[in-house]
Amino acid sequence: MERLNYKTIKQSGYQGFMLEEGTEKFIQFGEGNFLRGFADCFIDILNEKEGFSAKVAVIQPIETGRIGEINRQEGLYTLYLRGLDKGRVRNEKRVISCISRGIDPYREYEAFLELAGREDIEYILSNTTEAGIVYDESCRFEDRPPASFPAKLTRLLYERFKISKGGKGYVILSCELIDDNGKKLKECVIKHSRAWKLDKTFEEWLEKENLFCSTLVDRIVTGYPKDAENYEEENGYRDSLLDTAEYFGLWVIEGPASLAEKLPFAKAGLPVLVTEDHTSYKKRKVRILNGAHTAMVPVAILAGRKIVRESMENEQIGRFVKDMIYEEVIPAIDLPRQELIQFAEDVFDRFSNPFIDHQLRDIALNSISKWTARVKPSMKDYIRINGELPHRIIFALAALIAFYKTGDIRDDRAVCDFFNEAFRFKTRADLVTALLKRKDFFMEDLTLIPGLARLVTKYLCDIEEKGVKQALKEMEQ
């Protein structure tokens, strides 16, 4: 069986869209599954629907990577989008053709810098993992290339600055999974500029001619499938870059309205939103998607479930999660209610995706800090608005305590130590009070919230004495 390339894809009889010739408009740092299943997919559809004719030059951000595979396949790879869309199963194949080539800056440093002279390139994409956006003081201007991604970017930007003589810069779209990713990347670039003592006008050019956009990305990309040989047999070619992802996708880009005209994703029907402030959309994702995960996990595990999908298919657990989101979380988010409800319905479709076995115990990692970031804000807003405690959210906290008391803990050392020594508390009330007082866990003393410790203790007693199913039934009555 031959490898995927433009010749073999034509021989395979594939009838989908293909862009063999186009203009390089993007530089992309990162060749992993996520960007290929997310941003590159959107660019490919933009090429088809709006005639954007954009190609992407992909940079390998670390010394080992998949640039060789990308070039051997002439930038082509097969992507399957699989999941539920308004309750309907979708499994769609698309051969992505927007990548022009891959460049390994560790072996092709001059080719990397040469990109700065291409005036058609206006956009830089990145996803270099959460650890990618860090300032590394050991990086030097003379390194070929500098080790970190921000240092490589600084070197490329400086080359652009010199070649263009202070002319047009780039729109930089950071897709790393950290808060304010674009702003933090810009801070790193400025630090390198100052540490390397580059021209003062370079920093002025960074501010004036470049746009560092923070973005919110949302799509589960499951990557190379375990049964890849079945796909290859069906397709009639070998594809070492085969990628799979859920059907749902959302890309919120913080930038001026004019950017939506320059990058007409929305016109192509794509779930890409340009907004001057992405804060509300981040809150929506964290509180509804992530919050539902965090609240559901201990309840579902104690009920004997192992994966997200089967948890949502359980009538009792599924109803608990949905009621919590609709009645206790959504009312406190400052976006139109119908928009929030639609997002929640999409989330529940994603939770029920028949193609993804999302393990509950994987989500359970570091649950205390996750509860603090994802669920506690909804609890406090509910109390502020309604003047009473949100019973489902608090039941989920009690379930988390019961789950951690079983000893199945993967969390910070301090959290593990606390629960491993839970036997020292004479009563459940003492345990709950001591836990809620931990400011290092919850960022505040939660016993100061009237009635909270008492209600958590009640639900913890019910869960441990009656079982989570009966306790959940009684809580809902």
Kinemage of the C-alpha trace (Angstrom):
@kinemage 1
@onewidth
@group {chain A} dominant
@subgroup {mainchain}
@vectorlist {calphas} color= white
{ca met a 1} P 0.000 0.000 0.000
{ca glu a 2} L 1.435 3.372 -1.031
{ca arg a 3} L 1.811 6.402 1.227
{ca leu a 4} L -0.671 9.278 1.005
{ca asn a 5} L 0.404 12.092 -1.336
{ca tyr a 6} L -1.220 14.040 -4.155
{ca lys a 7} L -0.661 11.215 -6.631
{ca thr a 8} L -2.100 8.458 -4.449
{ca ile a 9} L -5.081 10.530 -3.280
{ca lys a 10} L -6.069 11.073 -6.895
{ca gln a 11} L -5.672 7.373 -7.615
{ca ser a 12} L -7.816 6.501 -4.574
{ca gly a 13} L -10.868 8.135 -6.116
{ca tyr a 14} L -11.300 10.676 -3.310
{ca gln a 15} L -13.926 13.220 -4.418
{ca gly a 16} L -13.500 15.839 -1.726
{ca phe a 17} L -11.962 19.308 -1.890
{ca met a 18} L -8.225 19.538 -2.588
{ca leu a 19} L -5.977 22.603 -2.789
{ca glu a 20} L -2.776 21.547 -4.522
{ca glu a 21} L -1.546 25.052 -5.331
{ca gly a 22} L -2.027 27.974 -2.967
{ca thr a 23} L -0.265 30.868 -1.273
{ca glu a 24} L 1.525 30.497 2.039
{ca lys a 25} L -0.345 32.824 4.374
{ca phe a 26} L 0.250 31.108 7.728
{ca ile a 27} L 3.278 30.068 9.742
{ca gln a 28} L 2.342 27.407 12.275
{ca phe a 29} L 4.445 26.446 15.283
{ca gly a 30} L 3.404 22.896 16.115
{ca glu a 31} L 2.686 19.855 13.971
{ca gly a 32} L 0.787 17.790 16.529
{ca asn a 33} L -2.656 16.237 16.404
{ca phe a 34} L -4.459 19.207 17.948
{ca leu a 35} L -3.671 21.937 15.422
{ca arg a 36} L -4.078 19.509 12.541
{ca gly a 37} L -7.508 18.496 13.863
{ca phe a 38} L -8.554 22.041 14.741
{ca ala a 39} L -7.081 25.182 13.124
{ca asp a 40} L -5.802 23.449 9.972
{ca cys a 41} L -9.212 21.856 9.502
{ca phe a 42} L -10.861 25.294 9.717
{ca ile a 43} L -8.358 26.794 7.256
{ca asp a 44} L -8.979 23.935 4.849
{ca ile a 45} L -12.734 24.495 4.970
{ca leu a 46} L -12.167 28.247 4.579
{ca asn a 47} L -10.206 27.505 1.413
{ca glu a 48} L -13.088 25.444 0.067
{ca lys a 49} L -16.016 27.660 1.070
{ca glu a 50} L -14.524 31.137 0.563
{ca gly a 51} L -11.716 30.556 -1.945
{ca phe a 52} L -9.143 31.723 0.615
{ca ser a 53} L -6.403 29.686 -1.112
{ca ala a 54} L -4.186 29.679 1.993
{ca lys a 55} L -1.299 27.342 2.639
{ca val a 56} L 0.366 26.758 6.000
{ca ala a 57} L 4.120 26.394 6.549
{ca val a 58} L 4.554 24.248 9.657
{ca ile a 59} L 7.489 24.727 12.041
{ca gln a 60} L 8.669 21.965 14.357
{ca pro a 61} L 8.968 23.751 17.735
{ca ile a 62} L 11.187 21.169 19.462
{ca glu a 63} L 14.122 19.070 18.303
{ca thr a 64} L 12.122 15.895 17.667
{ca gly a 65} L 8.864 15.880 15.748
{ca arg a 66} L 6.904 14.869 12.686
{ca ile a 67} L 8.128 17.266 10.028
{ca gly a 68} L 9.641 14.398 8.034
{ca glu a 69} L 6.273 12.637 7.876
{ca ile a 70} L 4.543 15.852 6.816
{ca asn a 71} L 6.942 16.357 3.920
{ca arg a 72} L 6.828 12.709 2.846
{ca gln a 73} L 3.036 13.059 2.548
{ca glu a 74} L 3.312 16.456 0.811
{ca gly a 75} L 1.414 18.022 3.697
{ca leu a 76} L -1.647 15.802 3.245
{ca tyr a 77} L -3.381 13.824 5.960
{ca thr a 78} L -6.809 12.351 6.607
{ca leu a 79} L -9.018 13.747 9.356
{ca tyr a 80} L -12.152 12.103 10.724
{ca leu a 81} L -14.629 14.264 12.659
{ca arg a 82} L -16.780 11.970 14.782
{ca gly a 83} L -19.488 12.654 17.320
{ca leu a 84} L -23.039 13.766 17.964
{ca asp a 85} L -24.555 16.839 16.361
{ca lys a 86} L -27.939 17.645 17.928
{ca gly a 87} L -28.301 13.982 18.778
{ca arg a 88} L -27.338 12.719 15.313
{ca val a 89} L -24.211 10.599 14.864
{ca arg a 90} L -21.707 12.100 12.413
{ca asn a 91} L -18.528 10.487 11.118
{ca glu a 92} L -17.035 12.625 8.364
{ca lys a 93} L -13.807 12.098 6.455
{ca arg a 94} L -11.781 14.959 5.001
{ca val a 95} L -8.328 14.979 3.444
{ca ile a 96} L -6.674 18.175 4.706
{ca ser a 97} L -4.633 19.913 2.005
{ca cys a 98} L -3.797 23.333 3.463
{ca ile a 99} L -0.269 22.447 4.648
{ca ser a 100} L 2.411 23.329 2.090
{ca arg a 101} L 5.504 21.976 3.846
{ca gly a 102} L 7.200 21.372 7.134
{ca ile a 103} L 10.394 23.088 8.281
{ca asp a 104} L 12.712 21.760 10.983
{ca pro a 105} L 14.544 24.855 12.303
{ca tyr a 106} L 17.146 22.637 13.977
{ca arg a 107} L 18.322 21.408 10.570
{ca glu a 108} L 16.926 24.091 8.243
{ca tyr a 109} L 17.500 27.281 10.180
{ca glu a 110} L 17.971 29.465 7.116
{ca ala a 111} L 14.712 28.182 5.606
{ca phe a 112} L 13.009 29.081 8.879
{ca leu a 113} L 14.321 32.666 8.824
{ca glu a 114} L 13.567 32.965 5.103
{ca leu a 115} L 9.846 32.820 5.928
{ca ala a 116} L 10.150 36.331 7.381
{ca gly a 117} L 10.718 37.705 3.897
{ca arg a 118} L 7.481 36.323 2.451
{ca glu a 119} L 5.079 39.248 2.321
{ca asp a 120} L 2.031 37.040 1.706
{ca ile a 121} L 2.403 35.469 5.136
{ca glu a 122} L 0.253 37.471 7.549
{ca tyr a 123} L -0.638 35.009 10.317
{ca ile a 124} L 1.219 32.952 12.889
{ca leu a 125} L -0.479 30.047 14.664
{ca ser a 126} L 0.874 28.190 17.664
{ca asn a 127} L 0.103 25.316 19.957
{ca thr a 128} L 3.234 24.285 21.809
{ca thr a 129} L 1.506 22.786 24.909
{ca glu a 130} L 0.863 24.632 28.153
{ca ala a 131} L 4.612 24.607 28.889
{ca gly a 132} L 5.441 26.199 25.539
{ca ile a 133} L 4.875 29.821 26.517
{ca val a 134} L 7.649 30.371 29.014
{ca tyr a 135} L 10.529 32.814 29.137
{ca asp a 136} L 13.829 30.938 29.011
{ca glu a 137} L 16.679 33.257 29.959
{ca ser a 138} L 19.236 30.770 28.631
{ca cys a 139} L 18.116 31.394 25.028
{ca arg a 140} L 20.466 33.626 23.048
{ca phe a 141} L 19.987 35.592 19.841
{ca glu a 142} L 22.906 33.689 18.260
{ca asp a 143} L 21.385 30.240 18.867
{ca arg a 144} L 20.460 28.351 15.701
{ca pro a 145} L 17.665 28.072 16.718
{ca pro a 146} L 16.934 29.330 20.237
{ca ala a 147} L 15.454 26.516 22.323
{ca ser a 148} L 12.090 27.917 23.440
{ca phe a 149} L 9.122 28.753 21.246
{ca pro a 150} L 8.905 32.425 22.370
{ca ala a 151} L 12.616 32.845 21.617
{ca lys a 152} L 12.211 31.299 18.149
{ca leu a 153} L 9.256 33.594 17.527
{ca thr a 154} L 11.244 36.636 18.671
{ca arg a 155} L 14.040 35.712 16.277
{ca leu a 156} L 11.567 35.344 13.380
{ca leu a 157} L 9.830 38.611 14.230
{ca tyr a 158} L 13.133 40.459 14.357
{ca glu a 159} L 14.021 39.071 10.934
{ca arg a 160} L 10.666 40.318 9.623
{ca phe a 161} L 11.310 43.713 11.215
{ca lys a 162} L 14.671 44.037 9.445
{ca ile a 163} L 13.542 42.751 6.045
{ca ser a 164} L 10.387 44.895 5.987
{ca lys a 165} L 12.271 47.904 7.392
{ca gly a 166} L 9.641 48.338 10.055
{ca gly a 167} L 6.750 47.457 7.752
{ca lys a 168} L 3.872 45.022 8.081
{ca gly a 169} L 4.042 42.492 10.905
{ca tyr a 170} L 1.787 39.546 11.785
{ca val a 171} L -1.463 38.570 13.416
{ca ile a 172} L -0.372 36.012 16.018
{ca leu a 173} L -2.981 33.488 17.141
{ca ser a 174} L -1.880 31.638 20.254
{ca cys a 175} L -3.796 28.393 20.861
{ca glu a 176} L -1.988 27.110 23.951
{ca leu a 177} L -4.261 26.005 26.781
{ca ile a 178} L -3.415 28.753 29.261
{ca asp a 179} L -5.256 31.907 30.260
{ca asp a 180} L -4.466 35.016 28.214
{ca asn a 181} L -2.125 33.004 26.003
{ca gly a 182} L -1.532 35.804 23.491
{ca lys a 183} L -0.714 38.369 26.162
{ca lys a 184} L 1.718 36.026 27.907
{ca leu a 185} L 3.410 35.172 24.617
{ca lys a 186} L 3.853 38.865 23.867
{ca glu a 187} L 5.384 39.422 27.320
{ca cys a 188} L 7.935 36.683 26.625
{ca val a 189} L 8.841 38.198 23.246
{ca ile a 190} L 9.389 41.633 24.793
{ca lys a 191} L 11.571 40.084 27.520
{ca his a 192} L 13.751 38.427 24.880
{ca ser a 193} L 13.983 41.665 22.914
{ca arg a 194} L 15.246 43.508 25.981
{ca ala a 195} L 17.542 40.693 27.127
{ca trp a 196} L 19.106 40.524 23.653
{ca lys a 197} L 19.371 44.336 23.517
{ca leu a 198} L 17.654 44.528 20.140
{ca asp a 199} L 16.827 47.853 18.475
{ca lys a 200} L 14.492 49.963 20.593
{ca thr a 201} L 12.408 50.590 17.501
{ca phe a 202} L 11.835 46.809 17.292
{ca glu a 203} L 9.740 46.885 20.463
{ca glu a 204} L 7.801 49.853 19.069
{ca trp a 205} L 7.226 47.829 15.883
{ca leu a 206} L 5.966 44.876 17.936
{ca glu a 207} L 3.324 47.131 19.456
{ca lys a 208} L 2.335 48.998 16.308
{ca glu a 209} L 2.523 46.434 13.498
{ca asn a 210} L 1.745 43.136 15.236
{ca leu a 211} L -1.395 41.838 16.875
{ca phe a 212} L -0.993 39.212 19.603
{ca cys a 213} L -4.412 37.578 20.001
{ca ser a 214} L -5.430 35.523 23.002
{ca thr a 215} L -7.726 32.728 21.914
{ca leu a 216} L -9.981 30.118 23.460
{ca val a 217} L -9.891 26.742 21.711
{ca asp a 218} L -12.373 23.949 22.298
{ca arg a 219} L -12.279 20.595 20.545
{ca ile a 220} L -11.268 17.148 21.755
{ca val a 221} L -8.727 15.806 19.270
{ca thr a 222} L -8.272 12.073 19.826
{ca gly a 223} L -5.413 11.697 17.354
{ca tyr a 224} L -4.172 8.567 15.624
{ca pro a 225} L -6.806 5.828 16.028
{ca lys a 226} L -6.050 2.394 17.478
{ca asp a 227} L -7.675 0.742 14.458
{ca ala a 228} L -5.774 2.842 11.904
{ca glu a 229} L -5.168 -0.170 9.669
{ca asn a 230} L -8.931 -0.447 9.071
{ca tyr a 231} L -9.089 3.175 7.918
{ca glu a 232} L -6.046 2.720 5.676
{ca glu a 233} L -7.532 -0.425 4.133
{ca glu a 234} L -10.735 1.448 3.397
{ca asn a 235} L -8.901 4.503 2.015
{ca gly a 236} L -6.402 2.566 -0.074
{ca tyr a 237} L -3.282 4.366 1.166
{ca arg a 238} L -0.963 4.533 4.198
{ca asp a 239} L -1.319 7.647 6.315
{ca ser a 240} L 1.048 8.044 9.270
{ca leu a 241} L -0.591 11.410 10.090
{ca leu a 242} L -4.144 10.078 10.305
{ca asp a 243} L -6.047 12.180 12.838
{ca thr a 244} L -9.420 11.944 14.588
{ca ala a 245} L -11.389 14.561 16.514
{ca glu a 246} L -14.848 15.196 17.854
{ca tyr a 247} L -17.316 16.907 15.533
{ca phe a 248} L -17.791 19.898 17.862
{ca gly a 249} L -15.370 22.788 17.615
{ca leu a 250} L -15.166 26.366 18.864
{ca trp a 251} L -12.461 28.994 18.389
{ca val a 252} L -12.901 32.351 20.148
{ca ile a 253} L -10.316 34.928 19.053
{ca glu a 254} L -9.821 38.125 21.010
{ca gly a 255} L -9.240 40.855 18.457
{ca pro a 256} L -10.761 43.781 16.537
{ca ala a 257} L -13.854 43.340 14.401
{ca ser a 258} L -11.757 43.946 11.270
{ca leu a 259} L -10.036 40.601 11.866
{ca ala a 260} L -13.296 38.791 11.157
{ca glu a 261} L -13.272 40.361 7.683
{ca lys a 262} L -9.648 39.439 7.024
{ca leu a 263} L -10.223 35.872 8.224
{ca pro a 264} L -13.793 35.133 7.084
{ca phe a 265} L -14.257 31.904 9.035
{ca ala a 266} L -17.792 32.871 10.063
{ca lys a 267} L -18.766 33.455 6.426
{ca ala a 268} L -17.653 29.905 5.723
{ca gly a 269} L -20.051 28.669 8.424
{ca leu a 270} L -17.257 27.794 10.832
{ca pro a 271} L -17.522 28.052 14.638
{ca val a 272} L -14.975 30.868 14.898
{ca leu a 273} L -15.888 34.013 16.813
{ca val a 274} L -13.870 37.235 16.857
{ca thr a 275} L -14.587 39.382 19.902
{ca glu a 276} L -12.889 42.252 21.707
{ca asp a 277} L -13.173 40.385 25.019
{ca his a 278} L -13.239 36.586 25.248
{ca thr a 279} L -13.713 36.525 29.051
{ca ser a 280} L -17.405 35.635 28.991
{ca tyr a 281} L -16.805 32.775 26.578
{ca lys a 282} L -14.032 31.406 28.744
{ca lys a 283} L -16.352 31.583 31.755
{ca arg a 284} L -18.996 29.741 29.745
{ca lys a 285} L -16.590 26.926 28.862
{ca val a 286} L -15.049 26.622 32.315
{ca arg a 287} L -18.319 26.675 34.238
{ca ile a 288} L -20.494 24.590 31.903
{ca leu a 289} L -18.146 22.127 30.192
{ca asn a 290} L -15.348 21.816 32.731
{ca gly a 291} L -17.636 22.402 35.712
{ca ala a 292} L -20.019 19.647 34.627
{ca his a 293} L -17.098 17.236 34.245
{ca thr a 294} L -15.687 18.048 37.667
{ca ala a 295} L -19.049 17.821 39.455
{ca met a 296} L -20.113 14.630 37.684
{ca val a 297} L -16.948 12.578 38.133
{ca pro a 298} L -17.089 11.681 41.869
{ca val a 299} L -20.841 11.073 41.738
{ca ala a 300} L -20.481 8.774 38.724
{ca ile a 301} L -17.453 6.899 40.080
{ca leu a 302} L -19.205 6.230 43.391
{ca ala a 303} L -22.176 4.952 41.355
{ca gly a 304} L -19.914 2.428 39.640
{ca arg a 305} L -19.450 4.197 36.298
{ca lys a 306} L -16.128 4.326 34.421
{ca ile a 307} L -16.545 6.623 31.407
{ca val a 308} L -18.336 9.893 30.727
{ca arg a 309} L -20.666 8.534 28.063
{ca glu a 310} L -22.162 5.759 30.209
{ca ser a 311} L -22.527 8.235 33.061
{ca met a 312} L -24.630 10.555 30.911
{ca glu a 313} L -26.658 7.612 29.630
{ca asn a 314} L -27.594 6.780 33.216
{ca glu a 315} L -30.935 8.513 33.821
{ca gln a 316} L -30.181 9.549 37.390
{ca ile a 317} L -26.663 10.860 36.831
{ca gly a 318} L -27.514 12.488 33.509
{ca arg a 319} L -30.454 14.341 35.039
{ca phe a 320} L -28.338 15.445 38.013
{ca val a 321} L -25.683 16.961 35.745
{ca lys a 322} L -28.170 18.679 33.438
{ca asp a 323} L -30.277 20.111 36.267
{ca met a 324} L -27.158 21.435 37.971
{ca ile a 325} L -26.042 23.216 34.803
{ca tyr a 326} L -29.447 24.584 33.810
{ca glu a 327} L -30.615 25.640 37.287
{ca glu a 328} L -27.454 26.428 39.270
{ca val a 329} L -24.751 27.392 36.766
{ca ile a 330} L -26.261 29.082 33.698
{ca pro a 331} L -28.249 31.794 35.551
{ca ala a 332} L -25.023 33.460 36.735
{ca ile a 333} L -23.203 33.671 33.383
{ca asp a 334} L -23.426 37.026 31.617
{ca leu a 335} L -24.319 35.840 28.114
{ca pro a 336} L -27.759 35.432 26.496
{ca arg a 337} L -29.579 32.519 28.156
{ca gln a 338} L -30.561 30.833 24.904
{ca glu a 339} L -26.953 30.930 23.751
{ca leu a 340} L -25.890 29.308 27.028
{ca ile a 341} L -28.568 26.638 26.750
{ca gln a 342} L -27.439 25.809 23.215
{ca phe a 343} L -23.842 25.554 24.398
{ca ala a 344} L -24.922 23.259 27.243
{ca glu a 345} L -26.856 21.036 24.827
{ca asp a 346} L -23.738 20.802 22.667
{ca val a 347} L -21.734 19.873 25.767
{ca phe a 348} L -24.132 17.053 26.619
{ca asp a 349} L -23.882 15.781 23.033
{ca arg a 350} L -20.101 15.798 23.445
{ca phe a 351} L -20.328 13.904 26.718
{ca ser a 352} L -22.369 11.231 24.901
{ca asn a 353} L -19.981 10.927 21.947
{ca pro a 354} L -20.015 7.218 20.953
{ca phe a 355} L -16.483 7.494 19.511
{ca ile a 356} L -14.757 8.673 22.716
{ca asp a 357} L -14.308 6.605 25.872
{ca his a 358} L -13.409 9.455 28.229
{ca gln a 359} L -12.252 7.842 31.463
{ca leu a 360} L -13.696 9.362 34.635
{ca arg a 361} L -10.515 8.657 36.594
{ca asp a 362} L -8.489 10.684 34.095
{ca ile a 363} L -10.763 13.674 34.669
{ca ala a 364} L -10.542 13.096 38.434
{ca leu a 365} L -6.872 14.128 38.486
{ca asn a 366} L -6.339 17.155 40.795
{ca ser a 367} L -10.056 17.421 41.535
{ca ile a 368} L -9.716 19.819 44.472
{ca ser a 369} L -8.036 22.552 42.414
{ca lys a 370} L -10.411 21.846 39.529
{ca trp a 371} L -13.434 22.194 41.824
{ca thr a 372} L -12.035 25.485 43.136
{ca ala a 373} L -11.532 26.925 39.637
{ca arg a 374} L -14.525 25.434 37.849
{ca val a 375} L -17.342 24.917 40.355
{ca lys a 376} L -16.765 27.184 43.343
{ca pro a 377} L -17.423 30.389 41.334
{ca ser a 378} L -20.831 29.038 40.259
{ca met a 379} L -21.650 28.141 43.866
{ca lys a 380} L -20.775 31.616 45.117
{ca asp a 381} L -22.669 33.370 42.333
{ca tyr a 382} L -25.738 31.210 42.993
{ca ile a 383} L -25.637 32.147 46.684
{ca arg a 384} L -25.187 35.828 45.808
{ca ile a 385} L -28.141 35.837 43.414
{ca asn a 386} L -30.547 33.522 45.260
{ca gly a 387} L -29.593 33.944 48.909
{ca glu a 388} L -29.499 30.170 49.418
{ca leu a 389} L -27.188 27.219 48.831
{ca pro a 390} L -27.143 25.307 45.496
{ca his a 391} L -27.914 21.732 46.567
{ca arg a 392} L -26.574 19.889 43.520
{ca ile a 393} L -23.246 21.687 43.511
{ca ile a 394} L -22.847 20.996 47.217
{ca phe a 395} L -23.860 17.359 46.765
{ca ala a 396} L -21.074 17.080 44.179
{ca leu a 397} L -18.590 18.475 46.711
{ca ala a 398} L -19.737 15.933 49.307
{ca ala a 399} L -19.346 13.167 46.705
{ca leu a 400} L -15.812 14.378 45.990
{ca ile a 401} L -14.963 14.118 49.700
{ca ala a 402} L -16.467 10.614 49.862
{ca phe a 403} L -14.520 9.581 46.760
{ca tyr a 404} L -11.226 10.904 48.123
{ca lys a 405} L -11.850 9.161 51.459
{ca thr a 406} L -11.717 5.839 49.584
{ca gly a 407} L -7.999 6.489 49.114
{ca asp a 408} L -8.176 6.656 45.304
{ca ile a 409} L -6.473 10.056 45.152
{ca arg a 410} L -4.365 11.623 42.415
{ca asp a 411} L -3.848 15.158 43.574
{ca asp a 412} L -1.273 17.508 45.076
{ca arg a 413} L 0.776 16.105 47.958
{ca ala a 414} L -0.961 18.343 50.513
{ca val a 415} L -4.395 17.112 49.413
{ca cys a 416} L -3.265 13.475 49.472
{ca asp a 417} L -1.765 13.917 52.929
{ca phe a 418} L -4.981 15.466 54.247
{ca phe a 419} L -7.197 12.593 53.100
{ca asn a 420} L -4.693 9.884 53.962
{ca glu a 421} L -4.935 11.136 57.542
{ca ala a 422} L -8.721 11.548 57.539
{ca phe a 423} L -8.969 8.853 60.239
{ca arg a 424} L -7.739 11.386 62.807
{ca phe a 425} L -11.058 13.259 62.715
{ca lys a 426} L -13.616 11.914 65.162
{ca thr a 427} L -16.662 12.869 63.095
{ca arg a 428} L -17.512 13.643 59.505
{ca ala a 429} L -18.414 17.159 60.587
{ca asp a 430} L -14.892 17.637 61.954
{ca leu a 431} L -13.415 16.386 58.667
{ca val a 432} L -15.611 18.660 56.551
{ca thr a 433} L -14.889 21.704 58.709
{ca ala a 434} L -11.140 21.107 58.640
{ca leu a 435} L -11.212 20.638 54.853
{ca leu a 436} L -13.318 23.720 54.100
{ca lys a 437} L -11.006 25.843 56.224
{ca arg a 438} L -8.028 25.043 53.991
{ca lys a 439} L -7.287 28.309 52.177
{ca asp a 440} L -4.433 26.590 50.326
{ca phe a 441} L -7.026 24.278 48.750
{ca phe a 442} L -9.958 26.623 48.132
{ca met a 443} L -8.279 30.063 48.113
{ca glu a 444} L -10.500 31.081 51.047
{ca asp a 445} L -12.097 29.762 54.236
{ca leu a 446} L -15.348 28.201 52.995
{ca thr a 447} L -16.664 27.654 56.521
{ca leu a 448} L -17.483 31.371 56.499
{ca ile a 449} L -20.333 30.654 54.060
{ca pro a 450} L -23.382 30.186 56.322
{ca gly a 451} L -24.728 26.638 56.332
{ca leu a 452} L -22.222 25.237 53.851
{ca ala a 453} L -20.278 22.942 56.191
{ca arg a 454} L -23.511 21.593 57.684
{ca leu a 455} L -25.042 20.772 54.285
{ca val a 456} L -21.850 19.196 52.955
{ca thr a 457} L -21.709 17.053 56.106
{ca lys a 458} L -25.336 15.983 55.667
{ca tyr a 459} L -24.781 14.867 52.085
{ca leu a 460} L -21.513 13.148 52.986
{ca cys a 461} L -23.306 11.165 55.684
{ca asp a 462} L -26.095 10.230 53.264
{ca ile a 463} L -23.641 9.109 50.581
{ca glu a 464} L -21.551 6.978 52.938
{ca glu a 465} L -24.475 5.491 54.880
{ca lys a 466} L -27.057 5.002 52.118
{ca gly a 467} L -24.973 4.884 48.952
{ca val a 468} L -24.694 7.600 46.339
{ca lys a 469} L -27.731 6.478 44.327
{ca gln a 470} L -30.150 6.633 47.257
{ca ala a 471} L -28.551 9.835 48.565
{ca leu a 472} L -28.926 11.436 45.145
{ca lys a 473} L -32.555 10.336 44.951
{ca glu a 474} L -33.342 11.853 48.342
{ca met a 475} L -31.482 15.084 47.524
{ca glu a 476} L -33.620 15.559 44.408
{ca gln a 477} L -36.904 15.085 46.304
